[in-house]
Amino acid sequence: MNLQEAAAQAQQLADAGDERGLADLRRQWDDEVESAARDQDYRLRALAFRAIAQFRFRQKLPLLERGLGDQSPACRGSALVAVESLSRDHPGIVNGFRGILHTLVSADPNEAVRRLAILALKNGSPQRETIVLLSGLAADDEQPREVRETAGKMATLLTKKSHAR
């Protein structure tokens, strides 16, 4: 079994609620995930960042932080998908990466990475600076249409969340 197959199996175990089986699989693949996240090949790094979410490896958040700063847009995107997935039930993950996410949203050269960072922010607490950043992007005609639309939707969602408190 390779890392991709193990990650798919981990996803199935997590979906089935088999915490014990998932923990056993995590122990078996811990070193491989760590090694792949540090590999020279961006494809293996991207796979490792995705696998962190599939394994529900919350203790690997430092690796995800490394992935958010990776030179490869594919790796940054995979790390963002993992952050978004892991933070659905744990908003503290987004809150811990908020500064990095804000930088990716406003300055990443890759449009897809920017949109993924915007989507990840929806799982965090509705902080004013995030809403202001997203609203500003949504109103900026110089931004690509997809970035403006995604930012507008997430700003609206976070504003509703803040009023619901």
C-alpha positions in Angstrom: 0.0 0.0 0.0 1.3 3.5 -0.8 0.6 6.8 0.9 -2.3 7.7 -1.4 -4.0 4.4 -0.8 -3.4 4.6 3.0 -4.8 8.1 3.0 -7.9 6.9 1.2 -8.3 4.1 3.7 -7.9 6.7 6.5 -10.7 8.8 5.0 -12.9 5.7 4.9 -12.2 4.9 8.5 -12.8 8.5 9.6 -16.1 8.6 7.7 -17.1 5.3 9.3 -16.2 6.7 12.8 -13.6 4.0 13.4 -11.3 6.1 15.6 -9.3 3.1 16.8 -8.6 1.9 13.2 -7.7 5.5 12.2 -5.3 5.8 15.1 -3.6 2.5 14.2 -3.2 3.7 10.6 -1.8 7.0 11.8 0.8 5.2 13.8 1.8 3.1 10.8 2.1 6.0 8.4 3.3 8.8 10.6 6.9 8.7 9.4 5.9 8.3 5.7 3.7 11.4 5.9 6.4 13.4 7.6 9.0 12.2 5.0 6.7 12.9 2.0 6.0 16.4 3.3 9.7 17.2 3.2 10.4 15.5 -0.2 12.0 17.4 -3.1 9.2 16.3 -5.4 6.3 18.8 -5.1 3.8 16.1 -6.1 4.8 14.0 -3.0 4.6 17.1 -0.8 1.1 17.9 -2.1 0.0 14.3 -1.5 1.4 14.5 2.1 -0.5 17.7 2.9 -3.7 16.2 1.6 -3.1 13.0 3.5 -2.8 15.0 6.8 -6.4 15.9 6.5 -7.5 12.4 5.4 -5.7 10.9 8.4 -7.2 13.7 10.7 -3.6 14.4 11.8 -4.1 17.5 13.9 -0.7 17.0 15.5 0.9 17.7 12.0 -0.2 21.3 11.9 3.4 22.5 11.8 3.8 20.6 8.5 0.7 22.3 7.2 2.2 25.6 8.1 5.3 24.6 6.1 2.9 23.7 3.2 1.2 27.1 3.3 4.6 28.6 2.6 5.7 26.1 0.0 7.1 27.4 -3.3 4.7 25.2 -5.3 1.1 26.4 -5.8 0.0 22.7 -5.8 1.5 22.3 -2.3 0.0 25.5 -1.0 -3.3 24.5 -2.4 -3.2 21.0 -0.9 -2.2 22.5 2.5 -5.2 24.9 2.3 -7.6 22.0 1.5 -6.2 20.2 4.6 -6.6 23.3 6.7 -10.2 23.8 5.5 -11.0 20.2 6.1 -9.5 20.0 9.6 -11.0 23.3 10.7 -14.6 22.4 10.0 -15.0 21.1 13.6 -12.0 23.0 15.0 -12.1 26.7 14.2 -9.0 27.3 16.3 -7.0 25.8 13.4 -8.0 28.7 11.1 -7.6 31.2 13.9 -4.0 29.9 14.4 -3.2 30.3 10.7 -5.2 33.6 10.2 -2.1 35.8 9.6 -0.8 33.3 7.0 -4.2 33.0 5.4 -4.6 36.7 5.2 -1.3 37.0 3.4 -2.2 34.2 0.9 -5.6 35.8 0.3 -4.2 39.2 -0.5 -0.8 38.5 -2.0 -0.4 35.0 -3.4 0.4 35.1 -7.1 -1.8 32.1 -7.8 -5.5 32.8 -8.1 -6.7 29.3 -7.1 -4.5 29.4 -4.0 -6.1 32.8 -3.1 -9.6 31.4 -3.5 -8.8 28.3 -1.4 -7.4 30.6 1.4 -10.6 32.6 1.3 -12.6 29.4 1.6 -10.5 28.2 4.6 -11.2 31.5 6.4 -15.0 30.6 6.6 -14.3 28.0 9.3 -12.6 30.4 11.7 -14.2 32.8 14.1 -15.7 35.9 12.3 -13.1 38.4 13.1 -13.5 42.0 12.0 -10.2 42.2 10.1 -11.0 39.1 8.1 -14.4 40.5 7.1 -12.9 43.9 6.2 -10.2 42.2 4.1 -12.7 40.0 2.2 -15.2 42.9 1.7 -12.3 45.0 0.3 -11.4 42.2 -2.2 -15.0 41.8 -3.2 -15.3 45.5 -4.0 -11.9 45.7 -5.9 -12.6 45.8 -9.6 -8.9 45.0 -10.3 -9.3 41.5 -8.7 -10.2 38.5 -10.8 -14.0 37.9 -10.9 -13.7 34.5 -9.1 -11.7 36.0 -6.3 -14.2 38.9 -5.9 -17.2 36.6 -5.9 -15.6 34.1 -3.4 -14.5 36.9 -1.1 -17.9 38.5 -1.2 -19.7 35.3 -0.3 -17.3 34.5 2.5 -17.5 38.1 3.9 -21.3 37.8 3.9 -21.2 34.4 5.6 -18.7 35.6 8.3 -20.8 38.8 8.8 -23.9 36.6 9.4 -21.9 34.4 11.8 -20.8 37.5 13.8 -24.4 38.7 14.1 -25.6 35.2 15.2 -23.2 35.3 18.2 
